[in-house]
């Protein structure tokens, strides 16, 4: 499946680059996202299957560092491509990377716990749940991405896809409940019983909320640097380096602390969320003006530190709070909710920006200029100097308001993070220190303890 996810990601990345219209690009991006999501989730699942608990922290931090670096290098590389080449190379570049990854995986991936596909195993797959999961997420993502951009929020296209996505989500939940109750063969793609775990529920909510500031910073801060401060796309990406440097460094800290300070590791979720609150709130105070305030870099460092702590720890504690058979589902839920949180944040941010433009610039720009600006800030190059100043001021106030909104989500992530930390530590205290972070959570730990006790009696 890991190899298949890489192939899907690579093929549809190239298809995105070769797309001839927006409809093709959206469809290919959806399938590219399926492959990318599979790569992210399965990487952690394989890690948990292959390595021992002693190396769990190191490898979790390492993989999280790689993803953190890649997430922040994206805007940097995107700036270079935008300035020096065509946008299509943003997608084409994934092709060679996937080929290299496939070669490495083919020769190095161990054959651990492989299951042969036959009639029996196929009968256990939740095809209905898989279809509904893809359907509601694609509809919802499309509405959030296109609303306020290519279509007005009140348009029938956006309202239709948004409502259909929400209905699909409820149908998915109902189907999963039905499968769990009525079928003894099919395994639900997302067992609703997992929501009975307070630790996992709060962890997923934390991940959703912190996805808002993470994605908004990666997408909107470079845009702010370009539009408000007038820097080039390349320099806008370079200015994210404070976040790039600190995030992978902080991702390694939980792994180093896991062996000797395992009870304190879950606290990193709350600490990381607190860093995110301060960093995001600070980015909402940058104000107007062409000069980038020095404090911007400090806030980026704080947000990067928070991201670097929350991401690997949220992976580590999954092994602590769920059974081994549910680890893949729990990791997948975290990945989906983080991305969904980011999309919700970006959608709200776009709505704020468009409202600001429509309310404050009709007296400054012509209707044609206003329409062009709503589609892209590239029109700035053709405006008069006094118009550019007014537009930049509106963008600056909009970005401040957007990050105030993101700070509110960061605050929620801190609250949920504290609750998740409390329940994770509570579970950790019930498990023998020598058995902590082994697969299967407290239930499996208790079973192993009973088996050891029986063996000792014999």
N, C-alpha and C positions, 0 to 999 in steps of 0.2 A: 504493500500500500504506500510505503514511503517513496519507493521508486515511481509508482504511478502518480503520486501527488506532484513529484518533480517534473514528470513528463507533461502532465496537464498544465502546470504553471508555465513551463517553457513554451509549449506549443501555442497556448492562448496569449502569451506575452507577445510572441511574434505576430499572431493574428491581430492583436490590438495595434501594433505598429503598422500593419498593412491595411487596417480598416479604412474604408472609403467614405463613411458617413458616421454620424453620431449614434445611430441605432446599432450599427455593427460594433462600434467601440464599446457601447454599454453592455451588449450581450457578451462580447469577448472578455470584457473586464470582469463580468460576473463569474465566468468560468475560470478566469485567471485567479480570482479571489478564492474560489473553491480549492484550487491547487495550492495557493499560498497558505490558506488556513490549514490545509492538511499537513504541509511541511512544518508549520509552527507547532501544531499540536503533537504530531507523531514524533517529532524530534524529542520532545520531553517524555513522551510515553516510552520510546525506545531507551532513552537514558535511564528511566526508572527500571526497565526490564534488564538492562545490561550491567549497570554498576551496583556496587554494594552501598549500604547506607553510609559507610565511612567517607565515601567519595561523592555522596549526593549533593552536599553543599557546594563543593568545588565545581562540579559539572553544571549544577543549576545556575550558579553565578556566571560560569563561563558562557553558557548558551544564552543567558539573558543579556550578557555583555555584548555578544555578537549581534543580537537583535537590536539592542539599544544603539550600537554604533551604526548599524544599517539604517535604522529609522531616521537617524539624524543626518547621516551622510546623504540620504535621499535628496533633501533640499539643496545641499551643496553641489552634488552632481547634476541635479536638475537645473540649477542656475547656470552651470557651465554649458550644458546641452542647449538650454534655451537661448543663451547668448551667442553660442558659436555654431549651432547646428539646428536640426529640426526636432520637434517634439517626438517624432517617431522613434528616435534612438533611445528615448527613455524606456521604451518597451523592448527594442531590439537587443539592448545590452544584456537583458536577462537570458537570452539564448545561449551565448558562450558560457555564462556562469552555470547554467543548468547542466550543460554538457560536462563540464569539469566535475560538478557535484555527482552526476550519475556515474562517471568513471570511478571516482573515489568510493562511492557507496557500493558499487558492484563488486569491488575487490575487497572491501573492508567490512561490510555489514555482516555481523555474525548471525547465524541462523538460530535465533532464540525464540522458542515458543511459536514457531510457524504453524499455522493451521491450514490444512489442505481444503480447497473448495470442493465440496461435493453436495449431493442433494440434501444431506442432513444439515450441514452448516448453512447452506443457502436458505433453508426453511426457517432458520433462527434470525435471519436479517429482517429488520423492521423497514421494509421498503416504503410502506405508507408513511411512517414517521419521517423517513429521509426525504420523501417528496414534499411533504408539508413543510418540513424545516427549511428546505431550499426555497420553496415557493414564498412563504411569508417573509423570509429574510430578504430575498431579491426585491419583492414588491416594496417593502419598507425602505430598503436602502435606496432604491430608485427614487422614491418620493422625496426622501430627505436630501438626496444629492441634486435633484433637478428642480425641486421647489424653490422658487425665488431666483432661479438661474435661467434656464431655458423656458420655464413655464411659471406663471403666477401661482402663488399658493392657493388661490381660490379657483384655479382652472379645474375642469372636469378630469383632466389627465392626472393631476397630482392628488386631488381628493379621492378619485377612484382607486388609484394604486395604494394610497395611504390607508383608506378604509379596508380595502381588500387585504392588505398586509396585516392589519390588526385582527380582522376576522380569521385570517389564516393562522395567526398565532394562537387564537382560542381553539380553532379546530385541531391544531397540533397538540395542544395541551389535552383536549378531550380525547383525541386518538391515543395518546400515551397512557392516559388513565384507563381507557378501554382495554388496551393491550395488556396492561399490568393486571387487570382484574379478570379478563376473560380467556387469555391465552397462556398456556403452559409451555409453549414452544418458542414463539417469537419473543426476542429480547428487546424491550423498548430502547429506542435510541437515546432517550433521556428519561430515566425512571423518576417519576414525580416524588417518590419517597425520599430522594436526596434532599428535597426542600425541607424535610423534617429536621435536618441537621442545622442548628442555628449557626454553627461555625462556617459551614459551606455557604449558607444563604447570605450571611453578612459579608463573607469573602467575595461572593459574586457581585453583591451590591457595591462593595468597595471598588472592585475592578471596573464596574460600569461607570461609576462617578469619576474615578481618576482618569478614565479614558478621555473625558472632556478636556481637561487642561493639557494632557499630553498631545493629543492630536491638534488642538487649537494652537498650541505653541509651535509645533513643527510646521504647520501650514501657514498660520497667520503672522507670526513674528517676522519671517523673511519677507512676507508681503508688506508688512508695516515698514520694515527697513527700506524697501524699494519705493513705496508710494509716499510715505510721510517724510522719510529722511533722504530720499533721492539717491540711494546707493545702487550699484549694479546688481544683477541677479547673482553673480559669482560672489561678490562681497557679502551679500545678504546671507548666503549659505555659510560663508566663512565666519560670520559674526555669531553663528550658533555653536562655535567650537567650545565655549565654556560648558555648555550642556553636554556636548559630545564627549569631552574629556572626563567629566565627573561621573556621568551615569554608569559607564562600564566599571569604573573603579569602585563605586559604591555597590555594584552588583556582586563583587567578589567578597565584600565584608561579611554577609550572612554565612557564606560557605566556610570562611575561616573561623567563624564563631560557633559553628554548628556542633563541633565535637565536644568542646569543653563548656559551652554556655548555651546548651540546647534550649533551656527553659526561657531564655531571654530573646531567642531569635524571633518568635512571633511578634514581640513588641516592635520589631522593625517595621511592621505594617502600619502601626499607628504613627510611629516616628516619621516614616516616609510620607504618609499622608499629611502630617503637620508641615513638613518641608514644602509640600506641594501647595498647601494653603497660603503660606507666606510668599512663596515665589509667584504664584498666580495672582494673588492680590496686589503684589508689587508691580507686576506687569500691567495692571490696570490703572497705574498712576503716572504713566510716562508723559502724558499730556501732549500739547502741540509743540511745534518747532522742528526745524530741520536737523538740529543736532541730536545725536543719540545720547541720552543721559547715561553717565557711568554706572549708575545703580542698576541699569538694565542687565548687565552681565552678572551682577550678584544675584539677582532674582532668577536668571537662567540657571545659575549654578545650583541654587536651592531646589528648583524644580527638577533639574537633572538628578540631583542627589535623591530626591523623593522617588522619582521613577526608578532609579537604580536599586532602591531598597525594596519597594513594593513588588516589583515584577518577579524576582527570583524567590522571595519568601513566600509569595502566594502559590508558587509551584511546589516548594518544599513541604508546606503544611498540608497539601492535598494528601500526601501519603500518611499524614498523621490523623486525618479526620474522616477518611472514607475507606471502604473496603477495596482490596486490590482490583476487583473486577469493575469498580466504578471510577478508577483513576482517570481513564481516558475520557469518560463523559464529563467529569469535573473539570479537567483541563480544557476540554472543548468549550464548556459553558463559560469559563473565564475568558477565553480568547474571543468568543463571539460577543460577550457583553462589553468587553473593553472596546472593541471596534465599533459596536453599536453606540456605545456612549460617546465615542469620538464623533460619529456621524451626527448624532443628535446635537452635540455641541456646535459642530460646524454649521448645521442647518439653522440653529437659533442665531448664530453669529451672522450668517448671511442675511437672515431676516432683519436683524438689527441694522446692518450696514445699508441695506436697500431702503429701509424706512428713513434713515438719516439722510441719504442722498435725495430721496423723493420729497422730504419735508424741508430741507435746508438749501437745496441748490437750484430749484426752478427759476429763481430770479438771477442766477449767475450764469447758467448754461442754457443753450437753446434746447428745444425738445429732442432734436436729433442727437446733440451732444450728450444729453441726459440719458437717452436710450443706449448710446454706445458705452457710456460709463458704467451703466448697470450690468453690461455684459463683460467689460474688461477695463481695468485702469490704464491700459495701453494708450488710450486716447489722450492722456496727459501730454504726450509729446506734441500734440497739435493744438493745444490750448494756449491762450494768452497768459503771460506771467501772473497777472492779478487773479485770473481764473484758477491757475494751478495752486496758488497760495490758499484760496478758499477751499478748493477740493481737498487739499492735504489736511487742512484743519478739520474738515468734516470727517475724513478718514481717521484722523488721530482720535477724535472724540468717540467715534464708533468703536475703534479698537479698544479704547479704555473701557467702554461700556461692555463690550464682549468679554473682556477678561474679568470684569467684575462679576459677570454671570458665571464664568468658569470658576472663579474663586468660591462662589456659592456651592457649586458642585464639588469643589475640593473640600469645602467644609463638611459636606455630607459624607465624602469619602473618609474624612477623619473620624466622624462619628461612627460610621459603619466599621471602620478599621479598628477603632477601640473595642467595639463589641466583638468583632472577629478575633482580635487578640485575646480578649478575656476568655472566650470559649476554647480557643486553641490551647492556651496555657492550662486551662482547667482540664482538658483532655490529656495533655502532656504529663500532668502531675499524677494521673492514674496509671501511667505506663512505666514499667521498669526502665531505668536509664539505659541499660544495656540493650533494650529492645526498641527504644524510641526511634522513629523514622524508618523502621522496617516496614515492609509493605503490609497493608491491610487495616490500618487504624487500630483503635482500642479493642475491637472485637477479635481480630486476628491475634493481637498481642496477648489477650486473655487466653485464647485457645492454645497458643504456644506455651504459655506459662503452665497451663493444666497438663499439657503433654510432657513437659519437663518434670513436673511434679510426679506424674504417674511413672515416668521412666526411672526417677529416683527411688520410688517405692519398690519397684521391681528389683 
